[in-house]
Amino acid sequence: MLRASPPTLPNTMIRTDLANAIRALAMDAVQQANSGHPGMPMGMADIAEVLWNDFLRHNPNNPSWPNRDRFVLSNGHGSMLHYALLHLAGYDLSIDEIKRFRQLHSKTPGHPEVHETPGVETTTGPLGQGLANAVGMALAEKILAKRFNRPGFDIVDHYTYVFLGDGCLMEGISHEVASLAATLKLGKLIAIYDDNGISIDGKVQGWFTDDTPTRFQAYGWEVIPDIDGHSPEAIKAALVTAAADPDRPTLICCKTVIGFGAPNKAGSESAHGAPLGKDEVALTRERLGWPHAPFEVPEAIYAAFDARKKGAAWQAEWDALFARYRQAFAKEGAEFERRLRGDLPEDFAAVAAALTAELAGESAPMASRKASQRALEKLVPAIPELIGGSADLAHSNYSIVKSSRDVNTASDGGNYVYFGVREFGMSAIANGMALHGGVVPFTATFLVFSDYARNAVRMSALMHTRVIHVYTHDSIGLGEDGPTHQPIEHLASLRLIPNNRIWRPCDAAETAVAWKLALERTDGPTCLALSRQNLPPQPRDPEQLALIARGGYVLLDTMPGKVDAIVIATGSEVELAVQGARQAAAAGLAVRVVSMPCCEDFDAQSAEYRDAVMPRAVRKRLAVEAARSDYWRKYVGLDGEVIGIDSFGASAPDKALYAHFGLTAERVAATLSAL
């Protein structure tokens, strides 16, 4: 839907009054909280007012309307801009919540948080990631439009607007995602740059002298430079132009004054991240011609902003279109609704069961990255919403399969994204795709490079987004590439992120279960840590196979009915634990081997189950993992031991490295015997 003829406000309403309402709410809320960032909301108020009143198609009555335009505040420190807009537009965000800005359990936290505030599309604050999320949303829109739209039935047809500032553009992630956005031809992505020249430390010209318009032109964006960010007419014209290009994302560069209207602090860093002060607030009211008391907004202003009626009309129009679509294309309509609900296909359970049985039946050693590819060969064609890609490591991660189709060229939208060497951007884009809905994204790279992506993984866990991260080459077992590529601290680091789940399977069967649970999870991300080297299959009975889903289970009792010691292991070290346990058993020690592919899922089990797997009375415990040892102390206790790696790796074949670092069955047996 091109925005060539946006509606106009009544002539009786002066646009500056509307923008000043945003400014007043922002400075009053920050002042009352004695905390916050008033400068950006005051500087971008004119831009926001034009966008929200003349262009943004949304429905305050239903913030999750599928065909709404997405609005992302990448410079999330200016959250009061967003809250003011939501409140004025008629969302379920009362003036009392505005007054409770930055207070415990309010709907107006310090930075925008999805699921906390109606109408907020993503959690922002870590600069640059909002832009990346917006790229993901625009990509999801494009994929779904190609897949589901039919002539005369554009059921997926909306824009993604993102506000960003100097800080977002200084962050390296902005380069990653802006470059890819142009390559992917995301013509419905419109970024509005708040070029106010100020950051926390002062005038950015001392450390940010990029020619931003030329930079984005070089990426392949449409760039509209030198827009007066305080001229509604100029802003409106730029937005109309931006919406007209079907292939190029657009950057609108708006010159603004931070803290606009504050007589003593406008244009300086003093307006950025602190309350203006009571005296300055009073002077600002006078300068803006805003005579109203704090948090008081005239009814005429509310009436001009109120988007409930037109939002309901937009949704009603779309609902009618979709009803006709559902009649004409019943199969596609049902599929679209299923994907928006986040439900997996009806036959998923059968597909997953067959996959698990197939991989559990493998008798030859297999790298878990290869088992993952085998899983994807079955899952990708069975789950059309499963869309992912790799950071230029597709043939090392084994993330690409026969049914993979490039989203940039496939006529039906495709299912594979060539992200290029952009680990951070890839992961944050995946968050945006998940937040948009209708797709289940996965990413892939080496585990050691999860460091590049870690803050996006953290944001995914914070936002409860359904994203799967495939991390291969999970240990020193990758061998000759050496310590730069060998993860040591990464498993522990990822496990420390709340609401993040890490699966490190020991063989093909555990890999199949890991994929099943990752796909079924809807309340946060899952990381799959997979081996480069071949892993031998472990024998299991049907009950043990079912227990994999609990995250930890008894794989072997060397003397059934008796447990003298417990050895816990993950991934490639499970086989070492089994061999070492058998050696210790030959010396008369009854050893239980516990495979622990997912600590988070195991910890979520009942106390009875956990105690059945690892009886508290058994104090002789050993954990084995080719990674930092500290994490495992919570399972082995003060009397236990950990065989791990607490230094960096080295360059050598994998077997030589395991021997060098003492990851051997003989050491496992000796340690068990010495407990």
C-alpha positions as CSV (number, residue, x, y, z in Angstrom):
1,M,0.0,0.0,0.0
2,L,1.8,3.1,-1.2
3,R,1.5,6.1,1.1
4,A,1.1,8.6,-1.8
5,S,-1.9,10.4,-0.4
6,P,-1.7,10.5,3.4
7,P,-4.6,12.0,5.3
8,T,-4.4,15.6,6.5
9,L,-5.3,16.9,9.9
10,P,-8.0,19.5,10.4
11,N,-6.8,23.0,9.5
12,T,-7.8,24.2,13.0
13,M,-5.1,22.0,14.5
14,I,-1.6,23.4,14.5
15,R,0.9,20.6,14.1
16,T,3.4,22.2,16.4
17,D,0.8,21.8,19.2
18,L,0.6,18.1,18.5
19,A,4.4,17.8,18.6
20,N,4.6,19.9,21.8
21,A,2.2,17.5,23.5
22,I,4.8,14.8,22.9
23,R,7.6,17.1,24.2
24,A,5.6,18.0,27.3
25,L,4.8,14.4,28.3
26,A,8.4,13.4,27.8
27,M,10.0,16.2,29.8
28,D,7.3,15.9,32.6
29,A,7.7,12.1,32.9
30,V,11.5,12.3,33.0
31,Q,11.3,15.1,35.5
32,Q,8.9,13.2,37.8
33,A,11.0,10.1,37.6
34,N,14.2,12.1,38.1
35,S,15.7,9.8,35.5
36,G,15.6,9.4,31.7
37,H,16.4,11.0,28.4
38,P,14.2,14.0,27.4
39,G,16.4,15.3,24.6
40,M,15.7,12.8,21.8
41,P,11.9,12.8,22.3
42,M,11.8,16.6,22.2
43,G,14.0,16.6,19.1
44,M,12.1,14.0,17.2
45,A,8.6,15.0,18.2
46,D,7.8,16.7,14.9
47,I,9.0,13.7,12.9
48,A,7.0,11.3,15.1
49,E,3.9,13.3,15.0
50,V,3.8,13.3,11.1
51,L,4.7,9.6,10.9
52,W,2.1,8.5,13.4
53,N,-0.8,10.8,12.3
54,D,-0.3,10.7,8.5
55,F,1.4,7.4,7.6
56,L,1.5,4.7,10.3
57,R,-1.2,2.1,9.8
58,H,-2.0,0.4,13.1
59,N,-4.8,-0.4,15.4
60,P,-4.6,0.6,19.1
61,N,-7.6,-1.6,19.7
62,N,-5.6,-4.6,18.5
63,P,-1.8,-4.1,18.8
64,S,-1.2,-7.5,17.2
65,W,-3.2,-6.9,14.0
66,P,-1.1,-8.9,11.5
67,N,-1.0,-6.3,8.7
68,R,0.0,-3.3,10.9
69,D,3.0,-1.2,10.1
70,R,5.8,-1.9,12.5
71,F,7.4,1.0,14.4
72,V,10.8,0.4,16.0
73,L,12.6,2.9,18.3
74,S,16.2,1.8,17.8
75,N,17.5,4.7,19.9
76,G,15.5,3.2,22.7
77,H,16.8,5.6,25.4
78,G,14.2,8.0,24.1
79,S,11.5,5.7,25.2
80,M,9.2,8.5,26.4
81,L,8.7,9.4,22.7
82,H,7.2,6.0,22.1
83,Y,5.1,6.0,25.3
84,A,3.8,9.5,24.6
85,L,2.8,8.4,21.1
86,L,1.1,5.2,22.3
87,H,-0.8,7.0,25.0
88,L,-2.0,9.8,22.7
89,A,-2.9,7.3,19.9
90,G,-5.3,5.4,22.2
91,Y,-3.4,2.3,23.2
92,D,-3.9,0.8,26.6
93,L,-1.4,3.1,28.2
94,S,-3.0,5.5,30.7
95,I,-1.7,8.8,31.9
96,D,-1.1,7.2,35.2
97,E,1.4,4.8,33.5
98,I,3.1,7.8,32.0
99,K,3.4,9.3,35.4
100,R,5.0,6.0,36.6
101,F,7.7,6.2,34.0
102,R,10.7,4.1,35.1
103,Q,9.0,2.8,38.2
104,L,8.7,-0.8,39.3
105,H,6.0,-2.9,37.5
106,S,4.9,0.1,35.4
107,K,4.1,-0.3,31.7
108,T,6.7,2.5,31.0
109,P,10.1,1.0,31.7
110,G,13.3,2.9,31.1
111,H,13.7,1.4,27.6
112,P,10.9,0.0,25.5
113,E,10.1,-3.7,26.3
114,V,8.0,-5.9,24.1
115,H,5.3,-7.7,26.0
116,E,5.4,-5.0,28.7
117,T,3.8,-2.1,26.9
118,P,1.0,-2.5,24.4
119,G,2.2,-1.4,20.9
120,V,5.9,-1.9,21.5
121,E,7.2,-4.2,18.8
122,T,10.7,-5.0,20.2
123,T,12.9,-4.3,23.2
124,T,15.5,-1.7,22.4
125,G,18.2,0.1,24.2
126,P,21.4,-1.6,23.1
127,L,22.0,0.7,20.2
128,G,21.8,-0.6,16.6
129,Q,19.9,-3.7,17.5
130,G,16.6,-2.0,16.9
131,L,17.7,-1.3,13.3
132,A,18.7,-4.9,13.0
133,N,15.3,-6.1,14.3
134,A,13.6,-3.8,11.8
135,V,15.5,-5.4,9.0
136,G,14.3,-8.8,10.2
137,M,10.7,-7.5,10.4
138,A,10.9,-6.2,6.8
139,L,12.5,-9.4,5.6
140,A,9.7,-11.5,7.2
141,E,7.1,-9.2,5.6
142,K,8.8,-9.7,2.2
143,I,9.0,-13.5,2.5
144,L,5.4,-13.8,3.7
145,A,4.1,-11.5,1.0
146,K,5.8,-13.6,-1.7
147,R,4.5,-16.8,-0.2
148,F,0.9,-15.8,0.4
149,N,-0.2,-12.8,-1.7
150,R,-2.2,-13.4,-4.8
151,P,-3.3,-11.0,-7.5
152,G,-5.9,-8.8,-5.9
153,F,-5.2,-10.2,-2.5
154,D,-2.3,-8.4,-0.9
155,I,-2.9,-9.8,2.6
156,V,0.7,-9.1,3.6
157,D,1.4,-5.5,2.8
158,H,2.9,-3.2,5.4
159,Y,5.9,-1.1,6.1
160,T,8.6,-1.1,8.8
161,Y,9.6,2.3,10.2
162,V,12.6,2.6,12.4
163,F,14.0,5.7,14.3
164,L,17.7,5.7,14.9
165,G,20.4,8.1,16.1
166,D,24.1,8.7,15.9
167,G,24.8,6.0,18.5
168,C,23.0,3.4,16.4
169,L,25.0,4.3,13.4
170,M,28.3,4.2,15.3
171,E,27.6,0.6,16.5
172,G,29.2,-1.9,14.1
173,I,25.9,-3.9,13.8
174,S,24.5,-1.0,11.8
175,H,27.0,-1.6,9.0
176,E,26.2,-5.4,9.0
177,V,22.5,-5.0,8.7
178,A,22.3,-1.9,6.5
179,S,24.5,-3.6,4.0
180,L,22.4,-6.8,4.0
181,A,19.1,-4.8,3.9
182,A,20.0,-3.3,0.5
183,T,21.2,-6.6,-0.9
184,L,17.8,-8.2,0.1
185,K,16.0,-5.3,-1.5
186,L,13.8,-4.4,1.5
187,G,11.9,-1.6,-0.1
188,K,9.4,-1.4,2.7
189,L,12.0,-0.6,5.3
190,I,12.2,3.1,6.1
191,A,14.8,4.4,8.5
192,I,14.6,7.9,9.9
193,Y,17.9,9.2,11.2
194,D,17.9,11.7,14.1
195,D,20.9,13.8,13.0
196,N,21.3,16.0,16.1
197,G,25.0,15.8,16.4
198,I,24.9,15.1,20.1
199,S,25.6,12.0,22.2
200,I,26.4,11.6,25.9
201,D,29.9,12.9,25.6
202,G,29.0,16.0,23.7
203,K,29.2,17.0,20.0
204,V,29.8,13.8,18.0
205,Q,32.0,15.6,15.4
206,G,34.9,14.7,17.7
207,W,34.4,11.0,17.1
208,F,31.8,10.5,14.4
209,T,32.7,12.2,11.1
210,D,31.2,9.6,8.8
211,D,29.5,10.8,5.6
212,T,26.3,8.9,6.5
213,P,24.3,9.7,3.4
214,T,27.1,8.6,1.1
215,R,27.7,5.5,3.3
216,F,24.1,4.4,2.8
217,Q,24.1,5.2,-0.8
218,A,27.1,2.9,-1.2
219,Y,25.1,0.1,0.4
220,G,22.4,0.6,-2.2
221,W,19.9,2.5,-0.1
222,E,17.7,5.3,-1.3
223,V,18.9,8.3,0.7
224,I,16.9,11.5,1.3
225,P,19.4,13.9,2.9
226,D,19.2,17.3,4.7
227,I,15.6,17.2,5.8
228,D,14.5,19.8,8.4
229,G,13.4,17.5,11.2
230,H,11.2,20.4,12.6
231,S,9.3,21.0,9.3
232,P,6.2,18.8,9.0
233,E,5.9,19.6,5.3
234,A,9.5,18.4,4.6
235,I,9.1,15.3,6.7
236,K,5.8,14.4,5.0
237,A,7.3,14.8,1.5
238,A,10.3,12.7,2.5
239,L,8.0,9.9,3.8
240,V,5.9,9.9,0.6
241,T,9.1,9.6,-1.5
242,A,10.5,6.9,0.7
243,A,7.4,4.7,0.3
244,A,7.5,4.8,-3.4
245,D,10.6,2.7,-4.1
246,P,9.7,-1.0,-4.1
247,D,13.3,-2.4,-4.0
248,R,15.5,0.0,-2.0
249,P,15.3,0.6,1.7
250,T,15.3,4.3,2.5
251,L,17.3,6.4,4.9
252,I,15.7,9.8,5.7
253,C,18.4,12.1,7.3
254,C,16.7,14.6,9.5
255,K,18.5,17.6,11.0
256,T,17.1,18.1,14.5
257,V,17.9,20.0,17.7
258,I,18.2,17.7,20.8
259,G,16.0,19.0,23.6
260,F,14.1,21.3,21.1
261,G,12.4,24.1,23.0
262,A,14.6,24.1,26.1
263,P,16.0,27.6,26.2
264,N,19.3,26.7,28.0
265,K,19.8,23.1,27.2
266,A,18.6,22.5,23.7
267,G,21.4,21.5,21.3
268,S,23.7,20.3,24.1
269,E,24.5,17.0,25.8
270,S,22.9,18.3,29.0
271,A,19.5,17.5,27.4
272,H,20.5,14.0,26.5
273,G,20.3,11.8,29.5
274,A,19.1,13.7,32.5
275,P,16.0,15.6,33.6
276,L,15.9,19.2,32.4
277,G,15.2,20.5,36.0
278,K,12.1,22.2,37.3
279,D,13.3,25.7,36.2
280,E,14.2,24.6,32.7
281,V,10.9,22.7,32.3
282,A,9.0,25.8,33.3
283,L,11.0,27.9,30.8
284,T,10.5,25.3,28.1
285,R,6.7,25.5,28.6
286,E,6.9,29.2,28.1
287,R,9.2,28.9,25.0
288,L,6.9,26.3,23.4
289,G,3.7,28.2,24.3
290,W,2.5,25.2,26.2
291,P,0.5,26.6,29.1
292,H,-0.9,23.3,30.5
293,A,0.0,21.7,33.8
294,P,2.3,18.7,33.9
295,F,0.7,15.6,32.3
296,E,-2.3,17.7,31.2
297,V,-3.2,17.3,27.5
298,P,-6.2,19.1,25.9
299,E,-9.0,17.0,24.6
300,A,-8.5,18.5,21.1
301,I,-4.9,17.1,21.1
302,Y,-6.2,13.7,22.1
303,A,-8.8,13.8,19.4
304,A,-6.3,14.6,16.8
305,F,-3.9,11.8,17.8
306,D,-6.6,9.2,18.4
307,A,-6.1,6.3,16.0
308,R,-8.7,3.9,17.3
309,K,-11.4,4.7,14.8
310,K,-9.2,4.7,11.7
311,G,-7.2,1.7,13.1
312,A,-10.5,-0.2,13.4
313,A,-11.4,0.7,9.9
314,W,-8.1,-0.4,8.5
315,Q,-8.3,-3.7,10.2
316,A,-12.0,-4.2,9.2
317,E,-10.9,-3.6,5.6
318,W,-8.1,-6.1,5.9
319,D,-10.4,-8.6,7.7
320,A,-12.8,-8.4,4.8
321,L,-10.0,-8.9,2.3
322,F,-8.7,-11.9,4.3
323,A,-12.2,-13.4,4.5
324,R,-12.4,-13.3,0.7
325,Y,-8.9,-14.7,0.4
326,R,-9.8,-17.5,2.8
327,Q,-12.7,-18.4,0.4
328,A,-10.6,-18.2,-2.7
329,F,-7.5,-19.9,-1.3
330,A,-8.6,-22.0,1.6
331,K,-5.4,-24.0,2.0
332,E,-3.2,-20.9,1.9
333,G,-5.5,-19.0,4.3
334,A,-5.4,-21.8,6.8
335,E,-1.7,-22.1,6.5
336,F,-1.3,-18.3,7.0
337,E,-3.4,-18.4,10.2
338,R,-1.5,-21.4,11.6
339,R,1.8,-19.7,11.1
340,L,0.6,-16.5,12.7
341,R,-0.6,-18.5,15.7
342,G,2.9,-20.0,16.0
343,D,1.5,-23.6,15.8
344,L,3.7,-26.2,14.1
345,P,2.2,-28.3,11.3
346,E,-0.3,-31.0,12.3
347,D,2.1,-33.8,11.3
348,F,5.1,-32.3,13.1
349,A,4.9,-34.9,15.9
350,A,5.0,-37.7,13.4
351,V,7.8,-36.1,11.5
352,A,9.8,-35.6,14.7
353,A,9.2,-39.1,15.9
354,A,10.3,-40.6,12.6
355,L,13.4,-38.4,12.5
356,T,14.3,-39.5,16.1
357,A,13.8,-43.1,15.3
358,E,15.9,-42.8,12.1
359,L,18.8,-41.1,13.8
360,A,18.6,-43.3,16.9
361,G,18.9,-46.3,14.6
362,E,22.3,-45.1,13.1
363,S,25.1,-47.5,13.9
364,A,28.0,-45.6,12.4
365,P,29.7,-42.6,14.1
366,M,28.4,-39.3,13.0
367,A,29.3,-35.7,13.8
368,S,26.4,-34.0,15.5
369,R,26.6,-31.2,12.9
370,K,26.0,-33.9,10.3
371,A,23.1,-35.3,12.3
372,S,21.7,-31.7,12.4
373,Q,21.8,-31.5,8.7
374,R,20.1,-34.9,8.5
375,A,17.4,-33.4,10.7
376,L,17.1,-30.3,8.6
377,E,16.7,-32.4,5.5
378,K,13.4,-33.7,7.0
379,L,12.4,-30.6,8.9
380,V,12.8,-27.9,6.3
381,P,10.3,-29.3,3.8
382,A,7.9,-30.3,6.6
383,I,7.9,-26.9,8.3
384,P,7.6,-24.1,5.7
385,E,8.0,-21.4,8.3
386,L,11.5,-22.6,9.2
387,I,13.7,-20.0,7.7
388,G,17.4,-19.6,8.4
389,G,20.9,-19.2,7.2
390,S,24.5,-19.1,8.1
391,A,27.2,-16.4,8.5
392,D,29.1,-17.6,5.4
393,L,29.6,-21.1,6.9
394,A,26.8,-23.0,5.3
395,H,29.0,-25.9,4.2
396,S,30.8,-26.1,7.6
397,N,27.7,-25.7,9.7
398,Y,25.8,-28.1,7.5
399,S,22.9,-25.6,7.7
400,I,21.9,-25.8,4.0
401,V,19.9,-28.7,2.6
402,K,18.4,-29.8,-0.7
403,S,15.2,-28.0,-0.1
404,S,16.9,-24.7,0.8
405,R,15.9,-21.8,-1.5
406,D,17.5,-18.3,-1.4
407,V,15.0,-15.7,0.0
408,N,16.5,-13.2,-2.4
409,T,15.7,-15.0,-5.6
410,A,12.9,-17.6,-4.8
411,S,9.6,-16.6,-6.3
412,D,7.7,-18.0,-3.3
413,G,9.8,-16.1,-0.7
414,G,12.4,-18.9,-0.1
415,N,13.6,-20.3,3.2
416,Y,17.4,-19.7,3.3
417,V,19.2,-16.5,4.0
418,Y,22.8,-16.0,3.0
419,F,23.7,-13.7,5.9
420,G,27.4,-13.3,5.0
421,V,30.0,-12.8,7.7
422,R,27.6,-10.9,10.0
423,E,27.1,-13.0,13.1
424,F,25.8,-10.1,15.3
425,G,23.6,-8.7,12.6
426,M,22.3,-12.2,11.7
427,S,21.2,-13.0,15.2
428,A,19.5,-9.6,15.7
429,I,17.8,-9.9,12.3
430,A,16.5,-13.3,13.4
431,N,15.0,-11.7,16.5
432,G,13.2,-9.2,14.3
433,M,11.9,-12.0,12.1
434,A,10.6,-13.9,15.1
435,L,8.9,-10.8,16.5
436,H,7.2,-10.1,13.2
437,G,5.6,-13.6,13.3
438,G,4.8,-16.1,10.7
439,V,8.3,-17.5,10.6
440,V,10.6,-19.5,12.8
441,P,14.2,-18.3,12.2
442,F,17.4,-20.2,12.8
443,T,21.0,-19.0,12.5
444,A,24.3,-20.8,12.1
445,T,28.0,-20.1,12.8
446,F,30.8,-21.6,14.8
447,L,30.3,-21.7,18.6
448,V,33.4,-19.6,19.2
449,F,31.8,-16.8,17.1
450,S,28.7,-16.7,19.4
451,D,30.8,-14.0,21.1
452,Y,30.1,-11.7,18.2
453,A,26.4,-12.5,18.5
454,R,26.0,-12.8,22.3
455,N,24.1,-9.6,23.0
456,A,21.5,-10.5,20.4
457,V,21.1,-13.9,22.0
458,R,20.7,-12.2,25.3
459,M,18.1,-9.9,23.8
460,S,16.3,-12.9,22.4
461,A,16.2,-14.5,25.8
462,L,15.0,-11.3,27.4
463,M,12.2,-10.9,24.8
464,H,11.2,-14.6,24.8
465,T,11.7,-14.8,21.0
466,R,11.5,-18.1,19.2
467,V,14.9,-18.3,17.6
468,I,17.2,-21.3,17.1
469,H,21.0,-20.8,17.0
470,V,23.1,-23.6,15.4
471,Y,26.7,-23.4,16.8
472,T,29.0,-26.0,15.3
473,H,32.7,-26.8,15.9
474,D,31.8,-26.9,19.6
475,S,35.2,-27.7,21.2
476,I,38.9,-28.3,20.8
477,G,37.7,-31.3,18.7
478,L,37.7,-29.0,15.7
479,G,41.4,-29.5,15.8
480,E,44.0,-27.7,13.6
481,D,42.3,-24.3,13.3
482,G,43.6,-23.7,16.8
483,P,42.7,-21.6,19.8
484,T,41.2,-18.7,17.9
485,H,38.5,-21.1,16.7
486,Q,38.2,-23.4,19.7
487,P,35.5,-22.4,22.2
488,I,36.4,-22.7,25.8
489,E,34.2,-20.3,27.9
490,H,31.4,-20.1,25.4
491,L,29.1,-22.9,26.7
492,A,29.2,-21.5,30.2
493,S,28.7,-18.0,28.9
494,L,25.6,-19.0,27.0
495,R,24.3,-21.1,29.9
496,L,24.5,-18.0,32.2
497,I,22.0,-16.1,30.1
498,P,18.6,-16.4,31.8
499,N,15.9,-18.1,29.7
500,N,18.4,-19.4,27.2
501,R,18.6,-23.1,26.5
502,I,21.8,-24.8,25.3
503,W,21.7,-28.3,23.9
504,R,25.0,-30.2,23.4
505,P,24.1,-33.6,22.1
506,C,26.4,-36.6,22.4
507,D,25.2,-38.4,19.2
508,A,22.6,-38.3,16.4
509,A,19.7,-39.4,18.6
510,E,20.2,-36.6,21.1
511,T,20.6,-34.2,18.1
512,A,17.2,-35.2,16.8
513,V,15.5,-34.6,20.1
514,A,17.3,-31.3,20.5
515,W,15.9,-30.1,17.2
516,K,12.4,-31.2,18.1
517,L,12.4,-29.4,21.5
518,A,14.0,-26.3,19.9
519,L,11.2,-26.1,17.4
520,E,8.5,-26.7,20.0
521,R,9.8,-24.0,22.3
522,T,7.9,-20.7,22.0
523,D,9.1,-18.7,24.9
524,G,12.8,-18.1,24.2
525,P,15.9,-19.1,22.1
526,T,17.6,-22.4,21.9
527,C,21.3,-22.9,21.1
528,L,22.5,-26.2,19.6
529,A,26.2,-26.8,20.2
530,L,27.3,-29.4,17.6
531,S,30.6,-31.3,17.0
532,R,32.8,-31.2,13.9
533,Q,34.2,-34.7,14.7
534,N,32.3,-37.9,14.5
535,L,30.6,-39.2,17.7
536,P,29.8,-42.8,18.3
537,P,26.1,-43.7,18.8
538,Q,25.2,-44.6,22.4
539,P,23.0,-47.6,23.0
540,R,19.6,-46.8,24.6
541,D,16.4,-48.6,25.3
542,P,13.1,-46.8,24.4
543,E,12.7,-45.4,27.9
544,Q,16.1,-43.8,27.8
545,L,15.4,-42.4,24.3
546,A,12.2,-40.8,25.7
547,L,14.2,-39.4,28.7
548,I,16.6,-37.4,26.5
549,A,13.9,-34.7,26.4
550,R,14.3,-34.1,30.1
551,G,17.8,-32.6,29.5
552,G,19.7,-35.2,31.6
553,Y,19.1,-38.9,32.1
554,V,20.9,-42.1,33.2
555,L,22.7,-43.4,30.1
556,L,24.6,-46.3,31.8
557,D,24.8,-48.0,35.2
558,T,27.9,-50.2,35.2
559,M,26.4,-52.3,38.1
560,P,22.6,-52.0,37.9
561,G,21.1,-51.5,41.4
562,K,24.2,-50.0,42.8
563,V,25.8,-46.5,42.5
564,D,29.1,-45.6,44.1
565,A,30.0,-42.7,41.8
566,I,28.3,-40.5,39.2
567,V,30.0,-39.1,36.1
568,I,28.2,-36.4,34.2
569,A,29.1,-35.5,30.6
570,T,27.9,-33.7,27.5
571,G,28.5,-33.9,23.8
572,S,31.7,-35.6,22.6
573,E,32.8,-36.3,26.2
574,V,29.9,-38.7,26.9
575,E,31.8,-41.5,25.2
576,L,34.9,-40.7,27.3
577,A,32.7,-40.9,30.4
578,V,31.3,-44.3,29.3
579,Q,34.7,-45.7,28.6
580,G,36.2,-44.4,31.8
581,A,33.2,-45.7,33.8
582,R,33.7,-49.2,32.4
583,Q,37.4,-49.1,33.3
584,A,36.6,-48.0,36.8
585,A,33.9,-50.7,37.1
586,A,36.5,-53.3,36.2
587,A,38.3,-52.2,39.4
588,G,35.1,-52.8,41.4
589,L,33.5,-49.3,41.3
590,A,29.8,-49.0,40.5
591,V,29.5,-46.0,38.2
592,R,26.5,-44.2,36.8
593,V,26.9,-42.2,33.6
594,V,24.6,-39.3,33.2
595,S,24.3,-37.7,29.8
596,M,23.4,-34.0,30.3
597,P,22.7,-32.5,26.8
598,C,20.7,-29.6,28.3
599,C,21.3,-28.4,31.8
600,E,18.5,-25.9,31.6
601,D,15.9,-28.5,30.8
602,F,17.3,-30.9,33.4
603,D,17.2,-28.2,36.1
604,A,13.5,-27.5,35.2
605,Q,12.6,-31.1,36.1
606,S,11.0,-32.1,39.5
607,A,13.3,-32.5,42.5
608,E,12.2,-36.2,42.5
609,Y,13.4,-36.8,39.0
610,R,16.7,-35.0,39.5
611,D,17.3,-36.9,42.6
612,A,16.5,-40.2,40.9
613,V,19.1,-39.4,38.2
614,M,21.7,-38.1,40.6
615,P,20.9,-39.4,44.1
616,R,22.0,-36.8,46.7
617,A,23.5,-39.6,48.9
618,V,26.1,-40.2,46.2
619,R,28.7,-37.6,46.9
620,K,31.4,-39.1,44.6
621,R,30.8,-37.1,41.4
622,L,32.7,-36.2,38.3
623,A,31.8,-33.9,35.4
624,V,33.5,-34.1,32.1
625,E,33.3,-31.4,29.4
626,A,35.8,-29.9,27.0
627,A,35.2,-26.4,28.2
628,R,35.5,-24.2,31.3
629,S,35.1,-26.3,34.4
630,D,33.5,-23.8,36.8
631,Y,29.9,-24.2,35.6
632,W,29.8,-27.9,36.7
633,R,30.6,-27.3,40.3
634,K,26.9,-26.9,41.0
635,Y,26.4,-30.5,40.1
636,V,29.5,-32.1,41.6
637,G,29.7,-30.2,44.9
638,L,32.7,-29.6,47.1
639,D,33.5,-33.3,47.2
640,G,33.4,-33.7,43.4
641,E,35.8,-33.1,40.5
642,V,35.6,-31.6,37.1
643,I,37.7,-32.6,34.1
644,G,37.6,-29.6,31.8
645,I,39.7,-27.0,30.0
646,D,40.5,-23.8,31.8
647,S,43.1,-22.5,29.3
648,F,42.9,-21.7,25.6
649,G,43.3,-24.5,23.2
650,A,46.0,-25.3,20.7
651,S,46.5,-26.2,17.0
652,A,46.7,-30.0,16.4
653,P,44.6,-32.9,15.4
654,D,41.6,-33.5,17.7
655,K,42.9,-36.8,19.2
656,A,46.2,-35.2,20.0
657,L,44.5,-32.3,21.7
658,Y,42.2,-34.5,23.8
659,A,45.3,-36.4,25.0
660,H,47.2,-33.2,25.6
661,F,44.5,-31.6,27.7
662,G,43.8,-34.8,29.7
663,L,40.4,-35.5,28.3
664,T,40.8,-39.3,28.2
665,A,39.0,-42.3,29.5
666,E,42.0,-43.3,31.5
667,R,41.9,-40.0,33.4
668,V,38.1,-40.4,33.9
669,A,38.7,-43.8,35.4
670,A,41.6,-42.7,37.6
671,T,39.6,-39.6,38.9
672,L,36.6,-41.7,39.7
673,S,38.7,-44.2,41.6
674,A,40.4,-41.4,43.6
675,L,37.2,-39.7,44.7
